[in-house]
Amino acid sequence: MKNKVLKINPKDNVLVALQDISISEKVLFEEQEYMVLEKIPAKHKFFIQDLPLGSDILMYGVLVGKTQVEVKKGERMTVENTKHAAESYTYRRVDYHWKAPDSSKFKNRTFEGYHRSNGEVGTANYWLFIPTVFCENRNLDIIKEALHNELGYAAGDKYKEYTHHLLQAFQKGEKLEDISLAPVIETKKRIFKNIDGIKFLNHTGGCGGTRQDSALLSKLLAAYADHPNVAGVTVLSLGCQHLQVEYLKKDIQERNPDFDKPFLVFEQQGAQSEEILIKQAIHDTFIRLIEMNKMERKPAGLDKLVLGVKCGGSDGFSGISANPAVGYTADLLVSLGGKVLLAEFPELCGAEQEIIDRSVNRETAEKFIRLMTDYDALAHQAGSGFYMNPSPGNIKDGLITDAIKSLGAARKGGYSPVADVLDYTEKATQSGLSLVCTPGNDVEATTGKAAAGATLILFTTGLGTPTGNPVCPTIKVATNSALAVRMSDIIDIDTGPIIAGEKTIAEMGEDILNYCIEAASGRILPKAVMLNQDDFIPWRKGVSL
């Protein structure tokens, strides 16, 4: 560990503790000595000057809060002495200059992907089951159990075996405490080597609610059907619901007029029986799986990658280790002609002006302003606001205000110009960095990011979260080594060496891109993929932070 503390920007009037600091301990930083007045846990901040009530608190060089009481030099920042504050923002014509990182070592690199007829390249080859209405969720569950168990895609066999051991012990009168918790190695192999998974988009929509809800859900499901990682689709419909199959087909055609994937439809109210419906869906899908299994991975340039960047379960290290490292990866990919998607609009609060100034033109900037202000106004109408975004876990680990959380979160998008701004379900078409309007909620955000076309998601976390996505492999990046060790079953990459001073952000960013190439080629399976962590929550455009 080179330093005990970090000053993110020369303008800041707080320091970040990189490790626990004891009460009355003297900290030397940049030839200045600071005596802390209380214990400062790692990831938290302390003031480096006395500040009266109502003073500006600066981090990342910008306003992140105001003092609620008078604070002393060496005092820890808390929710009791600090409240959220952020600068206002507006469009101002700025000639933004970006110096791309040196990406020469990746210039001729490729990944092995699945080439689609429209020129897009998938990082995986999935078959997708879609219900047009929640009434079909049970039928999907039955089909999922049948196909996953027989074709080798189930992730829960070890738990069935463990439960079986418990049952046997109980029946024999043995002590259940003697049953080992040691991992069980699963041996069942996949039947179709070129089908990476069979995925199911269970949801609670399609009927009831408003017609607008069903219309938005239709666009979301259409985006998933058209996703580069999807080989074909089986649709289950009840028949009488708001979201009619013809509406879904129309949205798919509007998104991609040349859509040519296998698209199977089964309607329960037109079937002879539920049993026949399920058997027919399994039968016809199985025949298509045999055909889709003939597809093979082929080389593609890195410009064909679409990288979503997301953070969840964030901590006080997120904005100084994992997010900047992922941001460097993002800048590398942009310099190579790829696409990067940054979402979570409630977690851009405080970073708006920088994003506006980086926009390639006024139209892009003003679309971002409109989406942000409309979203925040909706939250305030409900008696909330972006300032209420930080969770108890965020606060406990040093993210005291939404502006602090947001400025650290924005770092995962890098520093390249903002090429485009997308509303929910809109598809990314521009090379470079695009902003995607989604909630900050982990699964709602990843669900929307995949809808925009992300073929890989880098998901940073400081507290640990198992989030994944049905069609987009999700790679977990830990902000600290303790988490990476403690939750090694869900974490893929450890950026703790940045905190320890063992690696630079640039070095870690290159490591992450190398990992992405391997994951995109199917040579590495991210933990969320191995666990079938297929989280899918449609956003109804209501208030969700």
C-alpha positions as CSV (number, residue, x, y, z in Angstrom):
1,M,0.0,0.0,0.0
2,K,1.7,3.2,-1.2
3,N,-0.7,5.6,0.6
4,K,-3.3,5.4,3.3
5,V,-5.4,8.1,1.7
6,L,-6.2,9.4,-1.7
7,K,-7.2,12.8,-3.0
8,I,-9.1,12.3,-6.2
9,N,-8.9,15.8,-7.6
10,P,-6.7,18.7,-6.5
11,K,-9.8,20.8,-5.8
12,D,-11.2,18.3,-3.3
13,N,-11.6,19.2,0.4
14,V,-11.9,15.6,1.6
15,L,-9.5,12.7,1.5
16,V,-10.5,9.0,0.9
17,A,-9.2,6.4,3.4
18,L,-7.7,3.5,1.5
19,Q,-7.4,1.5,4.7
20,D,-8.7,1.9,8.3
21,I,-7.3,4.9,10.1
22,S,-7.4,4.9,13.9
23,I,-8.7,7.8,16.0
24,S,-6.0,10.5,16.7
25,E,-3.8,8.9,14.0
26,K,-1.7,11.4,12.1
27,V,-1.8,11.0,8.3
28,L,0.8,12.5,6.1
29,F,-0.3,13.4,2.6
30,E,1.4,15.7,0.1
31,E,3.6,17.2,2.8
32,Q,0.5,18.0,4.9
33,E,-0.3,16.3,8.2
34,Y,-3.8,15.6,9.2
35,M,-4.9,14.2,12.6
36,V,-8.2,12.4,12.3
37,L,-10.7,13.1,15.1
38,E,-12.4,9.7,15.0
39,K,-11.9,6.3,13.4
40,I,-12.1,6.5,9.6
41,P,-13.0,3.1,8.1
42,A,-11.5,2.2,4.7
43,K,-13.6,3.7,1.8
44,H,-14.8,6.6,3.9
45,K,-13.8,10.3,3.7
46,F,-12.6,12.9,6.1
47,F,-12.5,16.7,5.9
48,I,-9.1,18.4,5.4
49,Q,-10.2,21.8,6.6
50,D,-12.7,23.3,9.0
51,L,-16.0,24.1,7.2
52,P,-18.9,26.2,8.5
53,L,-22.6,25.2,8.1
54,G,-23.7,25.3,4.4
55,S,-20.2,24.9,2.9
56,D,-19.6,23.2,-0.4
57,I,-18.1,19.7,-0.2
58,L,-16.0,18.9,-3.3
59,M,-15.0,15.5,-4.7
60,Y,-13.9,14.7,-8.2
61,G,-13.3,18.4,-8.4
62,V,-17.0,19.2,-8.3
63,L,-19.8,19.8,-5.8
64,V,-21.1,16.6,-4.1
65,G,-22.7,17.9,-1.0
66,K,-23.2,20.7,1.6
67,T,-22.3,20.6,5.3
68,Q,-25.4,20.3,7.5
69,V,-23.5,21.4,10.6
70,E,-20.1,23.0,11.2
71,V,-17.4,20.3,10.7
72,K,-13.8,20.1,11.8
73,K,-10.6,19.2,10.0
74,G,-10.1,15.4,10.4
75,E,-13.8,14.7,11.0
76,R,-15.4,11.9,9.1
77,M,-18.0,12.6,6.5
78,T,-21.4,11.1,7.5
79,V,-25.1,11.5,6.6
80,E,-25.4,13.5,9.8
81,N,-23.0,16.3,8.7
82,T,-23.4,16.1,4.9
83,K,-26.4,16.4,2.6
84,H,-26.6,15.8,-1.1
85,A,-26.0,18.8,-3.4
86,A,-25.0,19.1,-7.1
87,E,-24.4,21.9,-9.6
88,S,-27.1,22.9,-12.0
89,Y,-26.4,22.0,-15.6
90,T,-27.2,23.3,-19.1
91,Y,-26.0,23.0,-22.7
92,R,-23.0,25.2,-23.4
93,R,-21.1,24.8,-26.6
94,V,-17.7,23.2,-25.6
95,D,-15.1,22.0,-28.0
96,Y,-14.3,18.8,-26.2
97,H,-11.0,17.1,-27.0
98,W,-10.4,13.5,-26.0
99,K,-7.0,11.8,-26.1
100,A,-7.6,8.1,-26.7
101,P,-5.5,5.6,-24.8
102,D,-2.8,3.7,-26.6
103,S,-4.7,0.6,-28.0
104,S,-2.0,-0.5,-30.4
105,K,-1.6,-3.9,-28.7
106,F,-5.2,-4.7,-29.4
107,K,-5.3,-3.3,-33.0
108,N,-5.3,-6.7,-34.7
109,R,-7.0,-8.7,-32.0
110,T,-10.2,-10.6,-32.7
111,F,-12.8,-12.6,-30.8
112,E,-14.6,-15.8,-31.9
113,G,-18.3,-14.9,-32.2
114,Y,-21.5,-15.9,-33.9
115,H,-22.0,-13.9,-37.1
116,R,-25.6,-12.8,-37.9
117,S,-27.1,-12.0,-41.3
118,N,-27.4,-8.3,-40.5
119,G,-23.6,-8.0,-39.8
120,E,-23.8,-8.1,-36.0
121,V,-21.7,-10.6,-34.1
122,G,-22.9,-12.4,-31.0
123,T,-20.7,-13.4,-28.1
124,A,-23.0,-16.3,-27.4
125,N,-25.7,-18.4,-29.2
126,Y,-28.9,-18.7,-27.1
127,W,-32.3,-20.0,-27.9
128,L,-35.0,-17.7,-26.3
129,F,-38.4,-18.5,-24.9
130,I,-40.7,-15.5,-24.6
131,P,-44.2,-15.3,-23.0
132,T,-46.4,-12.6,-24.3
133,V,-48.2,-12.6,-21.0
134,F,-47.5,-13.7,-17.4
135,C,-50.2,-16.4,-17.7
136,E,-47.7,-18.5,-19.6
137,N,-45.0,-18.3,-17.0
138,R,-45.9,-21.7,-15.5
139,N,-45.7,-23.4,-19.0
140,L,-42.3,-21.8,-19.5
141,D,-41.2,-23.2,-16.1
142,I,-42.2,-26.7,-17.1
143,I,-40.4,-26.4,-20.4
144,K,-37.3,-25.0,-18.8
145,E,-37.1,-27.9,-16.3
146,A,-37.5,-30.4,-19.1
147,L,-35.0,-28.9,-21.5
148,H,-32.4,-27.8,-19.0
149,N,-32.3,-31.2,-17.3
150,E,-32.2,-33.3,-20.4
151,L,-29.9,-31.1,-22.6
152,G,-27.3,-30.3,-19.9
153,Y,-28.1,-26.6,-19.1
154,A,-29.3,-27.0,-15.5
155,A,-27.2,-25.3,-12.8
156,G,-29.0,-26.8,-9.8
157,D,-28.1,-30.5,-10.0
158,K,-25.7,-30.2,-7.1
159,Y,-28.5,-28.9,-4.9
160,K,-30.8,-31.7,-5.9
161,E,-28.1,-34.2,-5.0
162,Y,-27.4,-32.4,-1.6
163,T,-31.2,-32.5,-0.8
164,H,-31.2,-36.2,-1.7
165,H,-28.4,-36.8,0.7
166,L,-30.3,-35.0,3.5
167,L,-33.4,-37.0,2.7
168,Q,-31.5,-40.3,2.9
169,A,-29.9,-39.3,6.2
170,F,-33.2,-38.3,7.7
171,Q,-34.8,-41.6,6.6
172,K,-32.0,-43.5,8.2
173,G,-32.1,-41.6,11.4
174,E,-28.6,-40.1,10.9
175,K,-27.5,-36.7,12.1
176,L,-28.1,-34.1,9.4
177,E,-25.1,-32.1,10.8
178,D,-22.8,-34.8,9.4
179,I,-23.9,-34.1,5.8
180,S,-20.9,-32.3,4.1
181,L,-21.3,-28.8,2.6
182,A,-18.3,-29.5,0.2
183,P,-19.0,-28.6,-3.4
184,V,-20.3,-31.4,-5.7
185,I,-18.8,-31.6,-9.1
186,E,-21.5,-31.6,-11.8
187,T,-20.8,-34.0,-14.6
188,K,-23.7,-33.7,-17.0
189,K,-22.5,-32.4,-20.4
190,R,-24.4,-30.2,-22.9
191,I,-25.9,-32.1,-25.9
192,F,-25.6,-29.1,-28.3
193,K,-22.0,-27.7,-28.1
194,N,-22.8,-24.6,-30.2
195,I,-26.0,-23.7,-28.3
196,D,-24.7,-21.8,-25.2
197,G,-28.0,-21.8,-23.4
198,I,-31.8,-22.0,-23.5
199,K,-33.2,-18.8,-21.9
200,F,-36.6,-17.9,-20.5
201,L,-37.9,-14.4,-20.1
202,N,-40.6,-14.8,-17.4
203,H,-42.2,-11.5,-16.6
204,T,-45.3,-10.1,-14.9
205,G,-46.7,-8.0,-17.8
206,G,-48.5,-8.4,-21.1
207,C,-52.0,-7.7,-19.7
208,G,-53.6,-5.7,-17.0
209,G,-51.9,-2.4,-16.2
210,T,-52.0,0.1,-19.0
211,R,-51.8,-0.5,-22.8
212,Q,-48.7,1.7,-22.7
213,D,-47.1,-0.9,-20.3
214,S,-47.8,-3.7,-22.8
215,A,-46.6,-1.6,-25.7
216,L,-43.3,-0.9,-24.0
217,L,-42.9,-4.6,-23.0
218,S,-43.5,-5.5,-26.6
219,K,-40.6,-3.3,-27.7
220,L,-38.4,-4.8,-25.0
221,L,-39.2,-8.4,-26.0
222,A,-38.6,-7.5,-29.6
223,A,-35.2,-6.1,-28.7
224,Y,-34.3,-9.4,-27.0
225,A,-35.6,-11.5,-30.0
226,D,-33.4,-9.4,-32.3
227,H,-30.4,-9.5,-30.0
228,P,-27.1,-10.6,-31.6
229,N,-26.7,-13.3,-29.0
230,V,-30.0,-14.9,-29.8
231,A,-30.2,-17.7,-32.5
232,G,-34.0,-18.2,-32.4
233,V,-37.2,-17.6,-30.5
234,T,-40.1,-19.6,-29.2
235,V,-43.2,-17.5,-28.2
236,L,-45.9,-18.7,-25.9
237,S,-49.2,-16.7,-26.0
238,L,-52.4,-17.2,-24.1
239,G,-54.5,-15.5,-26.8
240,C,-56.7,-12.8,-25.2
241,Q,-54.0,-10.7,-23.6
242,H,-53.2,-7.0,-24.4
243,L,-49.8,-7.9,-25.9
244,Q,-50.8,-9.7,-29.0
245,V,-48.3,-11.7,-31.0
246,E,-49.0,-9.5,-34.1
247,Y,-47.8,-6.5,-32.1
248,L,-44.6,-8.2,-31.1
249,K,-43.9,-9.2,-34.7
250,K,-44.6,-5.6,-35.8
251,D,-42.1,-4.3,-33.2
252,I,-39.5,-6.8,-34.3
253,Q,-39.9,-5.8,-38.0
254,E,-39.6,-2.1,-37.1
255,R,-36.4,-2.8,-35.2
256,N,-35.0,-5.0,-37.9
257,P,-36.8,-5.2,-41.2
258,D,-34.6,-8.1,-42.3
259,F,-35.2,-10.2,-39.2
260,D,-34.8,-13.8,-40.3
261,K,-34.3,-15.9,-37.2
262,P,-36.5,-19.0,-36.5
263,F,-39.7,-17.6,-34.7
264,L,-42.1,-20.2,-33.3
265,V,-45.5,-19.2,-31.9
266,F,-47.8,-21.3,-29.7
267,E,-51.1,-20.0,-28.5
268,Q,-52.8,-21.9,-25.6
269,Q,-56.4,-20.8,-26.2
270,G,-56.1,-22.3,-29.7
271,A,-54.5,-25.6,-28.6
272,Q,-56.3,-28.9,-27.9
273,S,-54.8,-29.0,-24.4
274,E,-52.0,-27.6,-22.3
275,E,-50.1,-30.9,-22.6
276,I,-50.2,-30.9,-26.3
277,L,-49.2,-27.2,-26.4
278,I,-46.1,-27.9,-24.2
279,K,-45.1,-31.0,-26.1
280,Q,-45.4,-29.3,-29.5
281,A,-43.3,-26.3,-28.3
282,I,-40.6,-28.7,-27.0
283,H,-40.8,-30.8,-30.2
284,D,-40.5,-27.9,-32.7
285,T,-37.9,-26.1,-30.6
286,F,-35.8,-29.2,-30.4
287,I,-35.8,-29.6,-34.2
288,R,-34.6,-25.9,-34.6
289,L,-31.9,-26.5,-31.9
290,I,-30.4,-29.2,-34.1
291,E,-30.2,-26.7,-37.0
292,M,-28.9,-23.8,-34.9
293,N,-26.2,-26.1,-33.4
294,K,-24.6,-26.2,-36.8
295,M,-23.5,-22.6,-36.4
296,E,-19.9,-22.1,-35.3
297,R,-17.9,-19.3,-33.9
298,K,-15.8,-17.3,-36.4
299,P,-13.3,-14.5,-36.0
300,A,-14.6,-10.9,-35.7
301,G,-12.9,-7.6,-35.1
302,L,-13.2,-5.9,-31.7
303,D,-15.3,-3.2,-33.4
304,K,-18.1,-5.7,-33.3
305,L,-18.2,-5.8,-29.5
306,V,-21.0,-3.9,-27.7
307,L,-19.9,-3.4,-24.1
308,G,-22.4,-2.5,-21.4
309,V,-20.9,-1.0,-18.2
310,K,-22.8,-1.2,-14.9
311,C,-22.2,-0.9,-11.2
312,G,-24.2,-2.4,-8.3
313,G,-23.7,-2.9,-4.7
314,S,-21.2,0.0,-4.9
315,D,-18.8,1.0,-2.2
316,G,-16.4,3.8,-1.4
317,F,-13.7,2.2,-3.7
318,S,-16.0,1.8,-6.7
319,G,-15.1,5.3,-8.1
320,I,-11.4,4.8,-7.6
321,S,-10.7,1.2,-8.6
322,A,-13.2,-0.9,-10.6
323,N,-15.1,1.9,-12.3
324,P,-12.1,3.8,-13.6
325,A,-10.5,0.5,-14.7
326,V,-13.6,-0.4,-16.6
327,G,-13.7,3.1,-18.0
328,Y,-10.2,2.6,-19.3
329,T,-11.4,-0.6,-21.0
330,A,-14.3,1.4,-22.4
331,D,-12.0,4.0,-23.9
332,L,-9.8,1.3,-25.4
333,L,-12.8,-0.3,-27.1
334,V,-14.1,3.1,-28.4
335,S,-10.7,3.8,-29.9
336,L,-10.9,0.4,-31.7
337,G,-14.3,1.3,-33.2
338,G,-16.5,-0.6,-30.7
339,K,-19.7,0.4,-28.9
340,V,-20.0,1.2,-25.1
341,L,-23.3,1.6,-23.3
342,L,-23.5,3.6,-20.0
343,A,-26.9,3.6,-18.3
344,E,-28.4,4.3,-14.8
345,F,-29.6,7.9,-15.2
346,P,-30.3,8.4,-11.5
347,E,-26.6,7.6,-11.0
348,L,-25.5,10.4,-13.3
349,C,-26.8,13.0,-10.9
350,G,-23.9,15.4,-10.4
351,A,-22.0,14.3,-13.5
352,E,-24.5,15.9,-15.9
353,Q,-22.4,18.9,-16.9
354,E,-19.4,16.9,-17.8
355,I,-21.5,14.5,-19.9
356,I,-23.2,17.4,-21.7
357,D,-19.9,19.0,-22.4
358,R,-18.7,15.7,-24.0
359,S,-21.7,15.4,-26.3
360,V,-20.9,15.3,-30.0
361,N,-23.6,17.8,-30.8
362,R,-26.4,20.0,-29.4
363,E,-29.1,17.5,-30.3
364,T,-27.4,14.7,-28.3
365,A,-26.9,17.0,-25.3
366,E,-30.4,18.2,-25.3
367,K,-31.9,14.7,-25.5
368,F,-29.9,13.8,-22.4
369,I,-31.0,16.9,-20.6
370,R,-34.7,16.2,-21.5
371,L,-34.5,12.6,-20.3
372,M,-32.7,13.5,-17.1
373,T,-35.1,16.3,-16.2
374,D,-38.2,14.4,-17.0
375,Y,-37.0,11.4,-15.0
376,D,-36.1,13.5,-12.0
377,A,-39.3,15.5,-12.1
378,L,-41.3,12.2,-12.1
379,A,-39.3,11.1,-9.0
380,H,-40.1,14.4,-7.2
381,Q,-43.8,14.0,-8.1
382,A,-43.8,10.7,-6.2
383,G,-42.2,12.4,-3.2
384,S,-38.7,11.1,-4.0
385,G,-35.7,12.3,-6.0
386,F,-32.3,11.2,-7.3
387,Y,-30.8,12.3,-4.0
388,M,-32.5,9.3,-2.4
389,N,-30.7,6.8,-4.6
390,P,-27.9,5.6,-2.3
391,S,-28.9,2.4,-0.5
392,P,-28.1,1.6,3.2
393,G,-25.2,-0.6,1.9
394,N,-23.8,2.2,-0.2
395,I,-23.9,4.6,2.7
396,K,-22.4,2.1,5.1
397,D,-19.4,1.7,2.8
398,G,-18.7,5.4,2.2
399,L,-21.1,6.7,-0.5
400,I,-22.8,9.4,1.5
401,T,-24.5,11.4,-1.2
402,D,-25.9,10.5,-4.6
403,A,-23.5,12.9,-6.3
404,I,-20.5,11.0,-4.7
405,K,-22.0,7.8,-5.9
406,S,-22.9,9.1,-9.4
407,L,-19.5,10.8,-10.1
408,G,-17.8,7.5,-9.2
409,A,-20.3,5.5,-11.2
410,A,-19.9,7.7,-14.3
411,R,-16.2,6.8,-14.4
412,K,-17.0,3.4,-15.8
413,G,-18.0,5.1,-19.0
414,G,-14.5,6.5,-19.6
415,Y,-13.8,9.8,-21.1
416,S,-14.6,9.4,-24.8
417,P,-17.2,11.8,-26.4
418,V,-20.9,10.9,-26.0
419,A,-21.9,9.8,-29.5
420,D,-25.6,9.1,-28.8
421,V,-28.3,9.1,-26.2
422,L,-30.9,6.3,-26.2
423,D,-34.3,6.1,-24.6
424,Y,-35.3,2.8,-23.0
425,T,-35.4,-0.1,-25.6
426,E,-33.8,2.1,-28.4
427,K,-31.0,0.3,-30.2
428,A,-27.4,1.5,-30.2
429,T,-26.3,2.2,-33.7
430,Q,-23.4,4.6,-33.3
431,S,-19.8,3.5,-32.7
432,G,-18.4,5.0,-29.5
433,L,-20.1,5.8,-26.1
434,S,-23.9,5.9,-25.9
435,L,-26.0,6.8,-22.8
436,V,-29.0,4.5,-22.2
437,C,-31.9,5.8,-20.1
438,T,-32.6,3.1,-17.4
439,P,-33.1,3.1,-13.6
440,G,-30.2,2.6,-11.3
441,N,-31.8,-0.6,-10.1
442,D,-29.3,-3.4,-11.0
443,V,-31.6,-5.7,-12.9
444,E,-33.8,-3.1,-14.5
445,A,-30.6,-1.4,-15.8
446,T,-29.0,-4.6,-17.2
447,T,-32.3,-5.6,-18.7
448,G,-32.4,-2.3,-20.6
449,K,-28.7,-2.4,-21.5
450,A,-29.2,-5.7,-23.2
451,A,-32.2,-4.3,-25.0
452,A,-29.9,-1.6,-26.4
453,G,-27.7,-4.3,-27.9
454,A,-25.0,-5.0,-25.3
455,T,-23.3,-8.3,-26.1
456,L,-21.2,-8.3,-22.9
457,I,-21.8,-6.5,-19.6
458,L,-19.0,-5.4,-17.2
459,F,-20.6,-5.2,-13.8
460,T,-18.6,-3.6,-11.0
461,T,-19.4,-4.2,-7.3
462,G,-17.9,-3.4,-4.0
463,L,-20.4,-5.2,-1.7
464,G,-21.1,-8.2,-4.0
465,T,-24.1,-8.9,-6.1
466,P,-25.0,-12.0,-8.2
467,T,-26.8,-10.1,-11.0
468,G,-26.7,-11.5,-14.5
469,N,-28.7,-11.4,-17.7
470,P,-30.4,-14.1,-19.8
471,V,-28.9,-13.1,-23.2
472,C,-25.8,-11.0,-22.3
473,P,-22.9,-12.6,-20.4
474,T,-22.3,-10.5,-17.4
475,I,-18.7,-10.2,-15.9
476,K,-18.4,-9.3,-12.3
477,V,-15.6,-6.9,-11.3
478,A,-14.7,-6.5,-7.6
479,T,-13.5,-3.1,-6.3
480,N,-11.5,-4.7,-3.5
481,S,-9.6,-8.0,-3.0
482,A,-11.4,-8.9,0.2
483,L,-14.7,-9.1,-1.7
484,A,-13.0,-11.0,-4.6
485,V,-11.8,-13.7,-2.1
486,R,-15.0,-13.8,0.1
487,M,-17.4,-14.1,-2.9
488,S,-15.1,-15.9,-5.4
489,D,-18.1,-17.9,-6.6
490,I,-19.6,-14.8,-8.2
491,I,-16.6,-12.5,-8.9
492,D,-14.6,-12.8,-12.1
493,I,-12.1,-10.0,-11.9
494,D,-10.4,-8.3,-8.9
495,T,-9.3,-4.7,-9.2
496,G,-8.1,-4.6,-5.6
497,P,-4.5,-4.3,-6.8
498,I,-5.3,-0.7,-7.8
499,I,-6.1,0.1,-4.2
500,A,-2.9,-1.7,-3.0
501,G,-0.8,0.3,-5.4
502,E,0.3,-2.9,-7.3
503,K,-1.4,-2.0,-10.6
504,T,-2.3,1.1,-12.4
505,I,-5.8,1.8,-13.8
506,A,-4.4,1.5,-17.3
507,E,-2.9,-1.9,-16.6
508,M,-6.1,-3.2,-15.0
509,G,-8.1,-1.8,-17.9
510,E,-6.0,-3.7,-20.4
511,D,-6.4,-6.9,-18.3
512,I,-10.2,-6.4,-18.3
513,L,-10.3,-6.1,-22.1
514,N,-8.3,-9.2,-22.4
515,Y,-10.8,-11.0,-20.2
516,C,-13.6,-9.6,-22.3
517,I,-12.1,-11.0,-25.5
518,E,-11.8,-14.5,-23.9
519,A,-15.4,-14.3,-22.6
520,A,-16.7,-13.1,-26.0
521,S,-15.0,-16.1,-27.6
522,G,-16.6,-18.6,-25.2
523,R,-13.2,-19.6,-23.9
524,I,-14.0,-18.3,-20.4
525,L,-17.5,-18.5,-18.8
526,P,-18.3,-15.7,-16.4
527,K,-19.6,-16.8,-13.0
528,A,-23.1,-15.4,-13.7
529,V,-23.3,-17.5,-16.8
530,M,-22.1,-20.6,-15.0
531,L,-24.8,-20.1,-12.3
532,N,-27.6,-19.4,-14.8
533,Q,-28.1,-16.0,-13.1
534,D,-30.7,-14.9,-15.7
535,D,-32.2,-11.8,-14.1
536,F,-34.9,-10.0,-16.2
537,I,-37.1,-7.2,-14.9
538,P,-38.8,-4.9,-17.5
539,W,-39.1,-1.2,-16.5
540,R,-42.6,0.2,-16.7
541,K,-41.3,3.8,-16.9
542,G,-42.4,4.5,-13.4
543,V,-40.2,5.9,-10.6
544,S,-37.4,3.5,-10.0
545,L,-34.0,4.6,-8.6
